[in-house]
Amino acid sequence: MQARLESGIKAMSPEQFAALGAPEVVYFREMSPAEAFGPDAIPADFVIGSNRKVVVVFGANGERLAIVTDRDAADVAAARNGLFPVVVH
């Protein structure tokens, strides 16, 4: 069974693999607001502490789904939308 599963995964195209688990599986990534929103999306006069981070919720296919203030908010957003967070290293 394990060998069949592994050979099936190896035979998948990158697009098929990216869609695996979509749309229910999500992962979280902590990043700076400039990374999350893009440097041009934040007004120059808007001050954000240099160590401030936000949490971005991504779909299994890498699509950005949400930007929230912290991990707890990401967990709540995922649960309310029937999504299942996974740990990605």
N, C-alpha and C positions, 0 to 999 in steps of 0.2 A: 504494500500500500504506500509506504513512504517513498519508495523508488519511483512509483508511478506519479506521485504528487510532484516530486522533484523534477522528473523529466517533463511533466506538463508545464511547470513554471518556466523551465529553461526554453521551452518551445514557444512561449508567449512573445509577442512583439512588445516593444517598449510602450506603445499606446495601450495594449491590453493589460500590461502589468500596472501601468499608471491608473487604470480604471478599476483595478482590483480593489474591492471594498468600497468603491464609490457608489452611491453618495453618502453612505452612513458612517464611514470611518473618517475621523479627523485627527490632526495632530496640532500641537501648540508650539510656538516658537517665540521666545522673548527677544525683543530687539528695540533699538532706539526709535523714537517717533519719526525721525528723518528717514530711517530705513523702511519703516512700516508705511508711511504716507508718501514718501518721496520728498526730496529736498525742496522742490518748488511748491509743494502743497501747504507748507507751513509759512504763514506770513512772517516777514523779517522782524516785526516788532513783537511777535509772540515769544515770550521767554519760557523755555523749558529747561529745567535743571540738567546739567551735563550728565548726571548719572540716572536720569529718569528713563524708565523702560516701559514698554507696553507689551501686551501679549497678542500675537496674531494667530488666528485660528485658520488652518489650511485644510482643504479637502484632501482626500487620498491622492487625487490627481495633481496636487500642488496649487490648486486655485485658492486665492485668498478669499476667505468667507467673512471674516469679521476681525475687528481690532478692538480690544478691550483693555481695561486698566490693569488687570492682574489675573493670576492663574485661577483664583476662585471664580471670578466673573466668566472666564473661559469655560470652566466646568459647568457653571449654571447655564450659559448660553448653549453649550452642547446638549446638556440634558433636556432643556426645554424644547429643543428642536429634534429630539430623537436621534442624536448623533453619538457615536462611540469613540471617545478619545483613545489613542494608542501612544505608547512611548516610542520615540524614534531617536536613535543614537547617531 
